[in-house]
Each structure stands twice: as structure tokens, then as C-alpha cells.
Amino acid sequence: MSESHIVVLGAGLGGTIAAYEIRAALKGRARVTVINRGDDYWFVPSNPWVAVGWREPEAIRVHLPPVMKKHGIAYNNVGAAKVHPAENRVELLDGSAIDYDYLVIATGPELAFDEIPGFGPDGHTQSICHTDHAAAAYIRFEELCANPRPIVVGAAQGASCYGPAYEMAMVLDTELKRRKIRDKVPMTFVTPEPYIGHLGLDGVGDTKSMLESEMRDRHIKWLTNTRVTQVEDGVLHAEEVNEDGSLRKAHDLEFGWAMLLPAFRGVAAVRDVPGLSNPRGFVLTDKHQRNPTWPNIFGLGVAIAIPPVGPTPLPVGVPKTGFMIESMVTAIAQNLKQILDGEAPTHEATWNAICLADFGDGGVAFVAKPQIPPRNTNWSASGKWVHLAKIGFEKYFLRKVRVGESEPFYERLALHVLGIKKLHFK
């Protein structure tokens, strides 16, 4: 009997650790191939630091082919054009194709900048979603420092990742103070969240009070329940809405530097594939991370469909945080092992969340167990120790990717880096 071929589509946080963990769990019983566009892994959580010059892009890059080869994982850097589930085939961008027995989709999202006129790196705002975006944002940041003007930071309607927006605002505040020009740079935070600290999770612990307090202390004004309608050079047009979604007030915010996180959608390779994805292009999965229509396809991370935690006046998505993604990876690896043993899959992701939001000179940490309420653990804290913990997190996780470590990481982060053993993670 020939060995099964497992293809992992994507080599971001989820895809990279999925390849390592699946290979280790199956112990040579299957071939593993990673399909990715390009050869590098980038530690995206450090992108706010790149945007203010605290990190060089090269410092957060891992060149993947040698690591994958060392662990017996094939690597293809062409990128996927389309998944063809009925044929068990992934069509590549160069017209070639790779067949699979099992497919793990970990592509991350496509960034929907085009849904708002003038929005994004090809328009008039900056981005920290990709490291090259953050590097370009740093060039524009230096221009701002030479000619101080207002800053607008936040997220667009439909966004499902809010932590980096808060980080970016606070890190900017810290760096501008270091340069002694903060007094010349008014800052406004714009978000579709119904309140500051919602985070797409209806808050965690006391994040509402803590983040509001941070913004008041740092003289950052904010607009919640706000959608961006258009961006022109130096002016962001936004609409603040009431609880029923009706227009409350229109805002024209002048800026010299602006960064707002976009809404996400599924990538073209999986979007509009019957039975595979929802209308937004996110992969449909069951409690075992399997697609109901195509059970030999698994999905994880930002690529999968998760409903919002509750109704909000504007679309507010649910983040897929690192701990949550890692639990999906482990569930998939163990389910594949059961399937190859001739058993039905039984493993489910725990969907816990642990996040470190660095503010440059402090930060906020929170633990949500599970990530989506109601929760058994709902904890948050703040302090300078969070900044130090984020530095340790960066160092540790980059090492994990560089050496191909397959052991789960976030549970140890909760227990050892944060020192919160009282929470009794299992």
C-alpha cells in the first residue's frame, strides 16, 4: 500500500507548524508537501515594531526550504491558483498541479483593501498585515516625523483582527514620545467595534476599561461603531453609526500617516469552490476541522469560517489567535493519525486564546478559555512585563519555526512566560 500524500496549503503561522506537527504525528507514514507563494515565513506579530523601525524585516524572517528539507517535508514555492476537491488536486500559479490524498488549508486571508476606495498600501493608507507593508509604512513614518501631522489608526468595518491596531497606536505613541514630537501629532483611533476593547470577542476580562484608560492616558481620541467610506490623500472619510446602524455623524479626519486593518476574505484558491467555502470565501469546517462536503480537506486558522460572537451595528469579525490556531493544528494532526489507522476522527480544537498586546513601554495580556464566550477563564492584566514577554515570545516562536519544532507552544507560553499557573491549563 502506497503512503498517503498530505498537502498543506500555506506557510504562515498555521501552515508552518501544521507541517511540522503532522509530519511528527504520522512518523513517516505519509508524505507531506507544503505549497506556499514564496520561500519565507514572517513573524507577523512583530510588524508594528517594523513600522516604527524597532525591527528590521530580516530579523523576523525564516527561510523555509532548508528547514522543511531537514524534516523530510517537500516544499513548493509557486503558490496555489485553485483547489479542485473533486479531483483531489491543487492547481498552481504556473499551470502545473499537485495531487493529494488529504489537504490542509492554512492560507490565511486575502486582504480586502479594494472594498473601500483609496484604502490600503496601493491607496493612501499604510498596512502592517505583511512585513513588506510594514517596512513601507516605516518609510512613511520617518517622513511624518520630519513633518509632524495627525495620525489615524484602527480597523475597517468587517475586520476580524483588532489587537495589532491597538498595538500600533500605542507603539506609535511611545516612539513619538521618544522623539519628543508627540505633542505635534494628534492621534485618532477608528474602529467598527461597539466599544473600545471589544476585540471581536465581546471583550476579555477588563479589556474595555484597561484600553480606554490607556487611550486617555496617551491622549488618543477614539471613534467606535465607525465605518470607513473613502480615503483621499490626507483625508479619511468615516461614518459613525447608532445602535440600529443609522448614521449618527460623518467625520473627515485629516492625517499625515494612517494605518487601518482591512476586512479579510478567503483567498482566490478556495473562494467560490462549491461546498468548500462560504460566500466570503472562508473554508467551512466541522468540529474536527474537516470540510463537511469534502471530508479529506481540513481547514485551520484565519482561512476558516467562524460566526461573530453576537450582533453589532457594524460587521465585527472574530480573531483567530495563535493559541486557537495551534489547537486546530494539533486536532488535525491527531485526526489524520486516526484516519490513517482506520478510525473515525475524534479530536477537537480547544479554541483557547492567549494574547500579548505590546504598547512599547507596557502592554495588555489576556487569556480567554475558550476564546468565544461564555468562558471558563476570562482574565486580563497590564504592565511593563507584557512588553518583555512579547520580546520573549518573538524569540521563542522564531526559534520554533527555524528548528522545525513540532511540540505545541502556546500552552507553555501561558504557563511559563506569563507565570499564570493558577489558571490550570490542561
C-alpha positions in Angstrom: 0.0 0.0 0.0 1.5 3.4 -1.0 1.8 6.0 1.6 -0.7 8.8 1.7 0.1 12.3 0.4 -0.8 15.2 2.7 -0.6 18.7 1.3 -0.5 21.8 3.5 -1.6 24.9 1.6 0.0 27.9 3.2 3.2 28.5 5.3 2.2 31.2 7.7 1.9 30.6 11.4 -0.7 27.9 11.0 0.6 26.1 7.9 4.2 26.0 9.0 3.5 24.5 12.4 0.9 22.2 10.8 3.5 20.7 8.5 5.9 20.1 11.4 3.3 18.6 13.7 1.6 16.4 11.0 5.0 15.0 10.0 5.9 14.2 13.6 2.5 12.7 14.4 2.5 10.4 11.4 6.1 9.3 11.8 6.9 8.7 8.2 3.6 7.1 7.3 2.7 9.8 4.9 4.4 12.3 2.6 3.9 15.9 3.5 4.2 18.7 1.0 3.8 22.4 1.7 2.6 24.8 -1.0 3.3 28.4 -0.5 3.9 31.5 -2.5 7.5 32.3 -1.8 10.1 30.8 0.4 9.9 32.7 3.6 8.0 32.7 6.9 7.5 36.2 8.5 6.7 36.7 12.2 3.7 38.9 11.6 3.2 39.8 15.3 6.3 41.9 15.1 5.2 44.0 12.2 4.1 47.0 14.4 7.8 47.2 15.5 8.9 47.1 11.9 6.6 50.0 11.1 8.4 52.3 13.6 11.9 51.0 12.9 12.3 48.8 16.0 12.9 45.7 13.9 14.5 45.1 10.6 12.4 42.8 8.4 15.3 40.3 8.1 15.2 39.8 11.8 11.8 38.3 11.7 12.2 36.1 8.6 12.8 32.4 8.4 13.9 30.8 5.1 11.7 27.7 5.0 13.0 25.3 2.3 16.2 24.2 4.2 14.1 23.6 7.4 11.4 21.7 5.6 14.0 19.6 3.8 15.7 18.7 7.0 12.4 17.3 8.4 11.6 15.4 5.2 8.8 17.8 4.1 8.6 18.7 0.4 8.3 22.4 -0.3 6.8 24.2 -3.4 7.1 28.0 -3.6 4.9 28.6 -6.7 1.6 29.2 -4.9 -1.9 27.9 -5.5 -4.2 29.1 -8.1 -7.2 26.9 -7.4 -8.2 23.9 -5.3 -10.2 21.2 -7.2 -11.7 19.0 -4.5 -13.5 16.6 -6.9 -10.1 15.8 -8.4 -8.0 15.9 -5.2 -5.8 18.3 -7.0 -4.3 21.8 -6.3 -3.7 23.8 -9.4 -0.6 26.0 -9.1 0.0 29.5 -10.4 2.4 28.3 -13.1 -0.3 25.9 -14.6 1.1 22.7 -13.0 -0.7 20.8 -10.3 -0.1 18.7 -7.2 -2.3 15.8 -6.3 -3.2 15.0 -2.7 -5.0 12.4 -0.5 -5.6 14.9 2.3 -5.4 18.6 2.0 -4.9 21.0 5.0 -5.9 24.6 4.1 -3.9 27.2 6.1 -3.7 30.0 3.6 -4.6 32.9 5.9 -6.7 35.6 4.3 -6.8 37.8 1.3 -6.8 41.5 2.4 -9.9 43.3 1.2 -8.4 46.7 0.7 -10.3 47.1 -2.6 -13.6 47.2 -0.8 -13.0 50.9 0.3 -12.0 53.5 -2.3 -8.5 54.8 -1.7 -7.8 52.3 1.1 -4.6 50.3 1.6 -0.9 50.4 0.5 -1.9 50.9 -3.1 -4.1 53.8 -2.0 -3.5 56.3 0.8 -3.2 54.2 4.0 -0.5 52.0 5.4 -0.7 48.4 6.4 1.1 46.1 8.9 -0.6 42.9 7.7 2.5 41.9 5.7 6.1 42.6 6.7 6.8 44.4 3.4 3.8 46.6 4.1 5.2 47.4 7.5 8.6 48.2 6.0 6.9 50.6 3.6 5.0 52.1 6.5 8.2 52.8 8.3 9.5 54.9 5.4 6.3 57.0 5.5 6.6 57.2 9.3 10.0 58.8 9.0 8.5 61.3 6.6 5.9 62.1 9.2 8.4 62.6 11.9 10.2 65.1 9.7 6.9 66.9 9.1 4.6 66.1 12.0 0.9 65.9 11.2 -2.1 63.9 12.6 -2.2 60.1 12.7 -5.3 57.9 12.2 -5.0 54.2 13.4 -7.6 51.4 13.7 -9.6 48.9 11.7 -12.2 49.0 8.9 -15.7 47.5 9.1 -15.6 43.7 8.8 -12.1 43.4 10.2 -11.5 40.4 12.4 -8.2 41.2 13.9 -8.0 44.2 16.3 -5.1 43.6 18.7 -2.5 44.8 16.2 -4.4 48.0 15.6 -4.3 48.8 19.4 -0.6 47.8 19.5 0.2 50.1 16.5 -1.5 53.1 18.2 0.3 52.6 21.5 3.7 51.8 19.9 3.4 55.0 17.7 2.7 57.0 20.9 5.7 55.5 22.6 8.1 56.2 19.7 6.8 59.7 19.1 7.4 60.5 22.8 10.9 59.2 22.5 11.5 61.5 19.6 9.9 64.3 21.6 7.3 65.2 18.9 4.2 63.5 20.3 2.8 67.0 21.2 2.8 67.8 17.4 0.9 64.6 16.4 -2.8 64.3 17.3 -4.0 60.7 17.1 -7.4 59.2 16.5 -8.4 55.5 16.7 -11.2 54.5 14.4 -12.9 51.1 14.8 -16.2 49.3 13.9 -16.2 47.7 17.4 -19.2 48.7 19.6 -16.8 49.7 22.3 -13.0 50.0 22.9 -11.6 46.7 23.9 -14.3 44.6 22.3 -11.6 42.9 20.1 -14.1 40.9 18.2 -14.6 38.8 21.3 -17.0 40.9 23.3 -14.1 41.8 25.5 -11.9 39.7 27.6 -11.7 40.3 31.4 -11.4 44.1 31.8 -10.1 45.0 28.4 -12.7 47.7 27.9 -11.6 49.7 30.9 -7.9 49.0 30.5 -7.7 50.0 26.9 -9.9 53.1 27.4 -7.6 54.1 30.2 -4.5 53.6 28.1 -6.0 55.8 25.4 -7.0 58.5 27.8 -3.5 58.5 29.4 -1.9 58.7 25.9 -4.3 61.4 24.6 -5.6 59.2 21.8 -9.2 60.1 20.8 -11.4 57.3 19.5 -14.5 56.6 17.3 -16.3 53.3 17.8 -19.2 52.0 15.7 -17.5 53.7 12.8 -17.1 52.6 9.2 -14.6 54.0 6.6 -16.3 55.1 3.4 -13.4 56.5 1.4 -9.8 57.6 1.8 -8.3 60.5 -0.1 -4.7 61.7 0.1 -4.5 63.1 3.6 -8.2 62.7 4.5 -10.1 59.7 5.8 -13.9 59.8 5.4 -15.8 57.8 8.0 -19.4 57.4 9.3 -20.2 56.9 13.0 -23.5 54.9 13.4 -26.1 54.4 16.1 -27.0 51.1 17.7 -29.6 50.5 14.9 -27.0 51.1 12.2 -28.4 54.5 11.2 -26.0 57.4 10.6 -25.0 59.3 13.7 -22.3 61.6 12.4 -19.9 61.9 9.4 -16.2 62.5 10.0 -13.5 63.8 7.8 -10.2 63.0 9.5 -7.1 64.7 8.2 -3.9 62.7 8.5 -0.2 62.6 7.6 0.0 58.9 8.3 -2.8 56.4 8.6 -3.0 52.6 9.2 -6.2 50.7 9.5 -6.6 46.9 9.4 -8.8 45.7 6.5 -11.6 43.2 6.4 -10.5 39.7 5.3 -11.9 37.3 2.8 -10.9 33.8 1.6 -8.0 33.6 -0.9 -8.8 33.1 -4.6 -7.6 29.5 -4.5 -10.5 28.4 -2.2 -13.1 31.1 -2.9 -16.1 30.2 -5.0 -15.4 26.5 -4.8 -18.8 24.7 -4.3 -19.1 23.1 -0.9 -15.7 24.3 0.2 -16.2 27.9 1.3 -18.9 30.3 2.4 -19.9 33.4 0.3 -17.0 35.4 1.8 -14.5 32.7 0.8 -13.8 31.2 4.2 -13.4 27.4 4.4 -16.3 25.6 6.0 -15.3 23.1 8.7 -16.9 20.8 11.3 -15.9 20.3 14.9 -13.0 18.1 13.7 -11.7 20.8 11.3 -13.0 18.8 8.3 -15.0 20.2 5.5 -18.5 18.7 5.5 -18.6 18.3 1.7 -15.1 17.2 1.1 -14.0 15.2 4.3 -10.4 14.7 3.1 -10.0 18.5 3.3 -9.2 20.2 6.6 -9.1 23.9 7.4 -7.4 26.0 10.1 -6.6 29.5 11.2 -7.8 32.7 9.6 -8.8 30.7 6.4 -11.8 29.1 8.1 -15.3 30.4 8.7 -16.3 31.4 12.3 -19.5 33.3 13.0 -19.3 36.6 15.0 -19.8 36.4 18.8 -23.1 38.4 18.5 -24.9 41.2 16.6 -23.2 44.5 16.3 -24.2 47.7 14.5 -21.3 47.2 12.0 -19.6 43.9 10.9 -17.1 42.8 13.5 -15.3 39.5 12.9 -13.8 37.0 15.3 -10.0 36.9 15.5 -8.2 33.5 15.1 -5.4 33.9 17.6 -2.2 31.9 17.9 -3.3 29.6 20.7 -6.6 28.9 18.9 -4.8 28.1 15.6 -2.3 25.8 17.4 -5.1 23.8 18.9 -6.6 23.4 15.4 -3.2 22.2 14.2 -3.0 19.6 16.9 -6.6 18.4 16.3 -5.9 18.0 12.6 -2.6 16.1 13.2 -4.2 13.7 15.6 -7.3 13.2 13.4 -5.1 12.4 10.4 -3.4 9.8 12.5 -6.7 8.3 13.4 -7.8 8.2 9.8 -4.7 6.5 8.7 -5.3 4.0 11.5 -8.7 3.3 10.0 -10.5 5.1 12.8 -13.0 7.9 12.8 -11.6 11.3 13.8 -12.5 12.4 17.4 -10.2 15.3 18.2 -11.5 18.8 18.5 -9.7 22.1 18.9 -9.9 23.8 22.3 -10.0 27.3 20.8 -8.4 29.0 23.8 -6.8 32.3 23.4 -3.7 33.9 25.0 -2.6 37.3 23.6 0.1 39.8 24.4 -0.6 43.3 23.1 2.6 45.2 23.3 2.5 49.0 23.8 6.2 49.7 23.5 6.6 50.6 27.2 4.0 48.3 28.6 1.0 46.3 27.3 -2.1 44.2 28.0 -2.2 40.4 28.2 -5.4 38.4 28.2 -6.4 34.8 28.5 -9.8 33.5 27.2 -10.7 29.9 27.8 -12.5 29.3 25.4 -11.9 32.2 23.1 -15.6 32.7 22.3 -17.8 33.4 25.4 -19.2 32.2 27.7 -15.9 31.3 29.2 -14.4 29.2 32.0 -11.4 31.6 32.2 -11.8 35.3 31.5 -8.6 37.1 32.6 -6.7 40.2 31.6 -3.8 42.2 33.1 -1.5 45.0 32.1 2.1 46.2 32.9 5.6 46.6 31.6 6.1 42.9 31.9 3.9 42.4 28.9 6.4 44.2 26.6 9.2 41.9 27.9 7.0 38.9 27.5 6.3 39.9 23.8 10.0 40.1 23.1 10.5 36.6 24.6 7.5 35.3 22.6 9.1 36.6 19.4 12.4 35.0 20.1 10.9 31.7 21.2 8.5 31.3 18.3 11.1 32.2 15.7 13.3 29.5 17.1 10.4 27.0 16.9 10.0 27.8 13.2 13.7 27.8 12.4 14.4 24.4 14.0 11.1 22.8 12.9 9.9 22.1 16.5 6.6 20.2 16.5 5.6 20.5 20.1 2.7 22.9 20.9 4.0 26.3 22.1 1.2 28.5 23.4 0.3 26.3 26.4 3.9 26.7 27.6 3.7 30.4 26.9 0.7 30.6 29.3 2.4 28.6 32.0 5.9 29.8 31.8 6.3 33.2 30.1 3.3 34.7 31.8 3.7 32.7 35.0 -0.1 32.2 35.4 0.0 28.6 36.6 -3.0 29.3 38.8 -5.2 29.1 35.7 -4.6 25.4 35.4 -4.4 25.0 31.7 -4.9 21.4 30.7 
